Amino acid sequence: VSLVEEACSEDGADCRSSKCCRSAGSSCFEKNAGWASCLATCDPGLNDMDKDGLPWSCKLLSTEGLWRTSIARAESILKNLSVEDKVSLLRGQNDVWPADRHGYAGFVGIGHKFTDAWEAKGVMPLTMNDGPQGYNSYGRFAGESTQYPALLNVASSFSPAVARNYATAIAEEFQAKGSNVLLGPDVEVTRSTLTGRSFETLSGEDPYLGATLVAPFVKAVQDHGIIACVKHFLDNNQEIFRQSLNVEVEDRTQFEIYLPVFKAAFEAGAAAVMCSYNKVYGHYACENSKLLTTLLREDLGFKGFVVSDWGATHDALRSSEAGLDIDMQKDDPNERLPDSYHKLPDLLKAGEITEKSLDEKAIHVLSAMGVAGQFDGRFPVPKEWPTDSFGEQRSEQKKAVRANTRNDEHLKVAFDTIVAGAVLLKNKDSVLPLSTTGLSIAMVGKYCDETKDYEIKQGDVYSGGGSGYVDTDKTISPLKGLQARLGAGASLISANDETGAGVADADVAIICVAAHSEEGWDREDYVLPDAEKLVSGLRAQSPSQKIVVLASLPGAVTTEWLDEADALMVLFEPGEQVGPAAAALLMGDESPGGRLPVSFPKPDEKRWEKSQYPGECPPPVYWCPNMTTNFSEGTLVGYRWNDAKDVPSAFPFGSGMDYTSFEFSGFAVECKLGRPLVTMKVHNVGKRAGHAVPLLFVGFPSLAPVQKQLRGFQKVFVAPGKSQKVAFHLDTPDWSFYDEKAGRWSTATERGETITASVGSTSADMDWTVTLPTCVSEDSSAFLAK
């Protein structure tokens, strides 16, 4: 079945009706209810080429037709598959060679024998690998793939373009290494920023932020013939006892907070999703019919395959019935389950499952491959690779996995991502950027030059640990980066602490500190190690010295020491290019473009009861593997909690500054195409070019207890003395809420409620608030029906 049909639209044409594009490199992107166009890429907001002054939503429309075509093709392929073939598509290989993982995190292919055809019956094996932050070789080939910044750094960029470029570079490395399933991105909305994988989420603490960034990420990956596997479904919001933890959460919270990013990924075409280790409503996620059938397929409309996290299945029959498609087991044969998916044929013979259910699962897998273009040559298989058997293919695949995919283009993407996501939180008297003349600089702290710390079990100083970690020996430290930038004649010294020789006499002290986080366990507290000691020590011995704190973080920290420092630059797990990027930022070659995707608490903030985090055990036990954590805070996640409880953050969501200053003005709202259009101007009143990030929030009574929530943001580059127009086109989803009693989405307009829109630079600082006009009363039945 051809994916390019005559009924599809030409590039630049309106594709609202066809929802498909003739050009293989284009997709149908929605501008608004009145227009959609076939384009190669799309960034939300105003396009200078348009004359109508209306912004693009950039919602992908072309995936609907693509799924229809791919499902039809999958049904055709299925006719030539035996029961054993189908089961092979559903069971990840992890036995002895040649039925092992072939050097990847997971391998799924028809056949298990040495002599079996590699692409049996025209079906390419699935070669799955971590992770969403670069190609993880699990320590085997350190430095042969790029260690990119963390996904939280992409979130802090507030830029769909950064997400697209980042995902494109990683996909290119996956292609070169022969991996056609990328196990990511992580999209969990951060509930507690102490969670061990807070650095690994694209969403930060807000579902709208994650939903906006995940779409270009998914599309970039799958444009390379690689299946994007979003994870972890669902409520995997802490690492403590994640293998057995039970989560209790209300439906409204699921629909408004934890499901929207997954929904956006699926609407962008994401062809796979990974179910998590934890329990929800008392049942493991990978054998939970409410999660995998009701929420995932019926409510979100997901059509691809569900793969278990490695070792997350506990019963083949329960998982099969609940909606699991592919089972992946652990490395250790002694830890694998005796009733894993290799027993599906036995269950079929016993009549406990039907061949129809096997067919449905196999179609999910095959159609996902079709959506990613794996039957159309989008994932390139080198011509020299033998196709005769697994045995022959294995030796060639070993070479592919060893390919060195670090190159100048990928390192530039890593560098640019750090800069775009760098968050400047304090800059007293414009101490940054630093002057290049007549300035003596001391770099203080062991992490100015150390990139490895052997007390860290997983990961390293500038990269979080776990499946998302990319091992490298190529990290450039901040000290080496600054030395290279300043040259041999610069006055630059370094010391492990404030007592080092010459430190007190330096004009500027740059303190390098880092907090670490990793998969499998949560951080104990929000304290940034060594920061208070180094800052207070330097200030005590030199009251006039300029103190700059360069902090590498996995998430939120407290900043009780900040009053004694002059500047604070935050990098979220920046990876191997930390040195060149930090030097460019400190010296003003680049400007920090990021904003906080998570709120930073004050030291005395008391957000959680024990039942909420980390959870409780049946009395009298205080700490146990079978904890239950109750999401009883409901929708009060992140800044929503701070607003509702009137507890200010130290630095609220959206905080961050550039090396210039901006003013927001010219606010207006009018009805366009039956929907409110909010417009404004951003003025650069400083002397340098820079990026502003206006945030738009919407509030209405039925959103309570939440006061307002993010429903728009745009990152705009403005030259000094210039202005840039910004526009937000709002629509029915922006004033919708999940009515738990009715079991459906409802709208504020249905209830005749007043809807307000507010614009500001952070979640706590509104420059303008307006009541939306009556054009919002237009019919919302289409949205509610969907």
Secondary structure as the mmCIF struct_conf table of DSSP 4:
data_model
#
loop_
_struct_conf.conf_type_id
_struct_conf.id
_struct_conf.beg_label_comp_id
_struct_conf.beg_label_asym_id
_struct_conf.beg_label_seq_id
_struct_conf.end_label_comp_id
_struct_conf.end_label_asym_id
_struct_conf.end_label_seq_id
BEND BEND1 LEU A 3 VAL A 4
TURN_TY1_P TURN_TY1_P1 GLU A 6 ALA A 7
BEND BEND2 CYS A 8 CYS A 8
STRN STRN1 SER A 9 SER A 9
HELX_LH_PP_P HELX_LH_PP_P1 GLU A 10 GLU A 10
TURN_TY1_P TURN_TY1_P2 ASP A 11 GLY A 12
BEND BEND3 ALA A 13 ALA A 13
STRN STRN2 ASP A 14 ASP A 14
TURN_TY1_P TURN_TY1_P3 ARG A 16 SER A 18
STRN STRN3 CYS A 21 CYS A 21
BEND BEND4 ARG A 22 SER A 23
TURN_TY1_P TURN_TY1_P4 ALA A 24 GLY A 25
STRN STRN4 SER A 27 ASN A 32
TURN_TY1_P TURN_TY1_P5 ALA A 33 GLY A 34
STRN STRN5 TRP A 35 LEU A 39
BEND BEND5 ALA A 40 ALA A 40
BEND BEND6 PRO A 44 PRO A 44
STRN STRN6 GLY A 45 GLY A 45
TURN_TY1_P TURN_TY1_P6 ASP A 48 MET A 49
BEND BEND7 LYS A 51 ASP A 52
STRN STRN7 TRP A 56 TRP A 56
STRN STRN8 LYS A 59 LEU A 60
TURN_TY1_P TURN_TY1_P7 SER A 62 SER A 62
HELX_RH_AL_P HELX_RH_AL_P1 THR A 63 LEU A 78
TURN_TY1_P TURN_TY1_P8 LYS A 79 ASN A 80
HELX_RH_AL_P HELX_RH_AL_P2 VAL A 83 LEU A 90
STRN STRN9 ARG A 91 ARG A 91
BEND BEND8 ASP A 95 VAL A 96
TURN_TY1_P TURN_TY1_P9 TRP A 97 PRO A 98
BEND BEND9 ALA A 99 ASP A 100
TURN_TY1_P TURN_TY1_P10 HIS A 102 GLY A 103
BEND BEND10 TYR A 104 ALA A 105
STRN STRN10 GLY A 106 VAL A 108
BEND BEND11 ILE A 110 ILE A 110
BEND BEND12 LYS A 113 LYS A 113
TURN_TY1_P TURN_TY1_P11 PHE A 114 THR A 115
BEND BEND13 ASP A 116 ASP A 116
TURN_TY1_P TURN_TY1_P12 TRP A 118 GLU A 119
HELX_RH_3T_P HELX_RH_3T_P1 ALA A 120 GLY A 122
HELX_LH_PP_P HELX_LH_PP_P2 MET A 124 PRO A 125
STRN STRN11 LEU A 126 ASN A 129
TURN_TY1_P TURN_TY1_P13 PRO A 132 GLN A 133
BEND BEND14 GLY A 134 GLY A 134
TURN_TY1_P TURN_TY1_P14 TYR A 138 GLY A 139
BEND BEND15 ARG A 140 PHE A 141
TURN_TY1_P TURN_TY1_P15 ALA A 142 GLY A 143
BEND BEND16 GLU A 144 SER A 145
HELX_LH_PP_P HELX_LH_PP_P3 TYR A 148 ALA A 150
HELX_RH_AL_P HELX_RH_AL_P3 LEU A 151 SER A 157
TURN_TY1_P TURN_TY1_P16 PHE A 158 PHE A 158
HELX_RH_AL_P HELX_RH_AL_P4 PRO A 160 ALA A 176
TURN_TY1_P TURN_TY1_P17 LYS A 177 GLY A 178
STRN STRN12 VAL A 181 LEU A 182
STRN STRN13 ASP A 186 ASP A 186
HELX_LH_PP_P HELX_LH_PP_P4 GLU A 188 THR A 190
BEND BEND17 ARG A 191 SER A 192
TURN_TY1_P TURN_TY1_P18 THR A 193 LEU A 194
BEND BEND18 THR A 195 THR A 195
TURN_TY1_P TURN_TY1_P19 GLY A 196 ARG A 197
HELX_RH_3T_P HELX_RH_3T_P2 SER A 198 GLU A 200
BEND BEND19 LEU A 202 SER A 203
TURN_TY1_P TURN_TY1_P20 GLY A 204 GLU A 205
HELX_RH_AL_P HELX_RH_AL_P5 PRO A 207 GLN A 222
TURN_TY1_P TURN_TY1_P21 ASP A 223 GLY A 225
STRN STRN14 ILE A 227 PHE A 233
TURN_TY1_P TURN_TY1_P22 LEU A 234 ASP A 235
TURN_TY1_P TURN_TY1_P23 ILE A 240 SER A 244
STRN STRN15 ASN A 246 GLU A 248
HELX_RH_AL_P HELX_RH_AL_P6 ASP A 251 THR A 253
HELX_RH_PI_P HELX_RH_PI_P1 GLN A 254 TYR A 258
BEND BEND20 LEU A 259 LEU A 259
HELX_RH_AL_P HELX_RH_AL_P7 PRO A 260 GLU A 267
TURN_TY1_P TURN_TY1_P24 ALA A 268 GLY A 269
STRN STRN16 ALA A 272 CYS A 275
BEND BEND21 TYR A 277 ASN A 278
STRN STRN17 LYS A 279 VAL A 280
TURN_TY1_P TURN_TY1_P25 TYR A 281 GLY A 282
STRN STRN18 HIS A 283 TYR A 284
HELX_RH_3T_P HELX_RH_3T_P3 ALA A 285 GLU A 287
HELX_RH_AL_P HELX_RH_AL_P8 SER A 289 SER A 289
HELX_RH_PI_P HELX_RH_PI_P2 LYS A 290 ASP A 299
BEND BEND22 LEU A 300 LEU A 300
BEND BEND23 GLY A 304 GLY A 304
STRN STRN19 PHE A 305 SER A 308
TURN_TY1_P TURN_TY1_P26 TRP A 310 GLY A 311
BEND BEND24 HIS A 314 HIS A 314
HELX_RH_AL_P HELX_RH_AL_P9 ALA A 316 ALA A 322
TURN_TY1_P TURN_TY1_P27 GLY A 323 GLY A 323
STRN STRN20 ILE A 326 ASP A 327
BEND BEND25 ASP A 331 ASP A 332
HELX_RH_3T_P HELX_RH_3T_P4 PRO A 333 GLU A 335
BEND BEND26 ARG A 336 ARG A 336
TURN_TY1_P TURN_TY1_P28 PRO A 338 ASP A 339
BEND BEND27 SER A 340 SER A 340
HELX_RH_3T_P HELX_RH_3T_P5 TYR A 341 LYS A 343
HELX_RH_AL_P HELX_RH_AL_P10 LEU A 344 LYS A 349
TURN_TY1_P TURN_TY1_P29 ALA A 350 GLY A 351
BEND BEND28 GLU A 352 ILE A 353
HELX_RH_AL_P HELX_RH_AL_P11 GLU A 355 VAL A 371
TURN_TY1_P TURN_TY1_P30 ALA A 372 GLY A 377
BEND BEND29 PHE A 379 PHE A 379
TURN_TY1_P TURN_TY1_P31 LYS A 383 GLU A 384
BEND BEND30 TRP A 385 TRP A 385
BEND BEND31 ASP A 388 ASP A 388
HELX_RH_AL_P HELX_RH_AL_P12 PHE A 390 VAL A 401
TURN_TY1_P TURN_TY1_P32 ARG A 402 ARG A 402
HELX_RH_AL_P HELX_RH_AL_P13 ASP A 408 GLY A 421
STRN STRN21 VAL A 423 ASN A 427
HELX_RH_3T_P HELX_RH_3T_P6 LYS A 428 SER A 430
BEND BEND32 PRO A 433 PRO A 433
HELX_LH_PP_P HELX_LH_PP_P5 LEU A 434 SER A 435
BEND BEND33 THR A 436 GLY A 438
STRN STRN22 SER A 440 VAL A 444
BEND BEND34 GLY A 445 GLY A 445
HELX_RH_3T_P HELX_RH_3T_P7 LYS A 446 CYS A 448
TURN_TY1_P TURN_TY1_P33 ASP A 449 ASP A 449
TURN_TY1_P TURN_TY1_P34 TYR A 454 GLU A 455
BEND BEND35 LYS A 457 GLY A 459
STRN STRN23 ASP A 460 ASP A 460
TURN_TY1_P TURN_TY1_P35 VAL A 461 TYR A 462
STRN STRN24 SER A 463 SER A 463
STRN STRN25 GLY A 465 GLY A 465
BEND BEND36 GLY A 466 GLY A 466
TURN_TY1_P TURN_TY1_P36 SER A 467 GLY A 468
BEND BEND37 ASP A 473 ASP A 473
HELX_LH_PP_P HELX_LH_PP_P6 THR A 475 SER A 477
HELX_RH_AL_P HELX_RH_AL_P14 PRO A 478 LEU A 486
TURN_TY1_P TURN_TY1_P37 ALA A 488 GLY A 489
BEND BEND38 ALA A 490 ALA A 490
STRN STRN26 SER A 491 ALA A 495
BEND BEND39 ASN A 496 ASP A 497
TURN_TY1_P TURN_TY1_P38 GLU A 498 THR A 499
BEND BEND40 GLY A 500 GLY A 500
TURN_TY1_P TURN_TY1_P39 ALA A 501 ASP A 505
BEND BEND41 ASP A 507 ASP A 507
STRN STRN27 VAL A 508 ALA A 514
STRN STRN28 GLU A 518 GLU A 518
TURN_TY1_P TURN_TY1_P40 GLU A 519 GLY A 520
STRN STRN29 TRP A 521 TRP A 521
BEND BEND42 GLU A 524 GLU A 524
BEND BEND43 TYR A 526 TYR A 526
TURN_TY1_P TURN_TY1_P41 PRO A 529 ASP A 530
HELX_RH_AL_P HELX_RH_AL_P15 ALA A 531 GLN A 541
TURN_TY1_P TURN_TY1_P42 PRO A 543 SER A 544
BEND BEND44 GLN A 545 GLN A 545
STRN STRN30 LYS A 546 LEU A 553
BEND BEND45 PRO A 554 GLY A 555
TURN_TY1_P TURN_TY1_P43 GLU A 560 TRP A 561
HELX_RH_3T_P HELX_RH_3T_P8 LEU A 562 GLU A 564
BEND BEND46 ASP A 566 ASP A 566
STRN STRN31 ALA A 567 PHE A 572
BEND BEND47 GLU A 573 GLU A 573
TURN_TY1_P TURN_TY1_P44 GLU A 576 GLN A 577
HELX_RH_AL_P HELX_RH_AL_P16 VAL A 578 MET A 587
TURN_TY1_P TURN_TY1_P45 GLY A 588 GLY A 588
BEND BEND48 ASP A 589 GLU A 590
BEND BEND49 PRO A 597 VAL A 598
HELX_LH_PP_P HELX_LH_PP_P7 SER A 599 SER A 599
STRN STRN32 PHE A 600 PHE A 600
HELX_LH_PP_P HELX_LH_PP_P8 PRO A 601 LYS A 602
TURN_TY1_P TURN_TY1_P46 PRO A 603 ASP A 604
TURN_TY1_P TURN_TY1_P47 LYS A 610 PRO A 614
STRN STRN33 GLU A 616 GLU A 616
BEND BEND50 PRO A 618 PRO A 618
TURN_TY1_P TURN_TY1_P48 PRO A 619 PRO A 620
BEND BEND51 TYR A 622 TRP A 623
TURN_TY1_P TURN_TY1_P49 PRO A 625 ASN A 626
STRN STRN34 THR A 628 ASN A 630
TURN_TY1_P TURN_TY1_P50 SER A 632 THR A 635
TURN_TY1_P TURN_TY1_P51 GLY A 638 GLY A 638
HELX_RH_AL_P HELX_RH_AL_P17 TYR A 639 LYS A 645
TURN_TY1_P TURN_TY1_P52 ASP A 646 ASP A 646
BEND BEND52 ALA A 650 ALA A 650
STRN STRN35 PHE A 651 PHE A 651
TURN_TY1_P TURN_TY1_P53 PHE A 653 GLY A 654
STRN STRN36 MET A 657 MET A 657
BEND BEND53 TYR A 659 THR A 660
STRN STRN37 PHE A 662 LYS A 672
TURN_TY1_P TURN_TY1_P54 LEU A 673 GLY A 674
STRN STRN38 ARG A 675 ASN A 684
BEND BEND54 GLY A 686 ARG A 688
STRN STRN39 GLY A 690 ALA A 692
STRN STRN40 LEU A 695 GLY A 699
HELX_RH_3T_P HELX_RH_3T_P9 PRO A 701 LEU A 703
TURN_TY1_P TURN_TY1_P55 ALA A 704 PRO A 705
STRN STRN41 GLN A 709 PHE A 713
STRN STRN42 VAL A 716 VAL A 718
TURN_TY1_P TURN_TY1_P56 PRO A 720 GLY A 721
STRN STRN43 SER A 723 HIS A 729
HELX_RH_3T_P HELX_RH_3T_P10 THR A 732 TRP A 735
STRN STRN44 SER A 736 ASP A 739
TURN_TY1_P TURN_TY1_P57 GLU A 740 GLY A 743
STRN STRN45 ARG A 744 THR A 747
TURN_TY1_P TURN_TY1_P58 ALA A 748 GLY A 752
STRN STRN46 THR A 756 THR A 762
TURN_TY1_P TURN_TY1_P59 SER A 763 ALA A 764
STRN STRN47 ASP A 765 THR A 771
HELX_LH_PP_P HELX_LH_PP_P9 LEU A 772 PRO A 773
HELX_RH_3T_P HELX_RH_3T_P11 THR A 774 SER A 777
BEND BEND55 GLU A 778 GLU A 778
HELX_RH_AL_P HELX_RH_AL_P18 SER A 781 ALA A 785
#
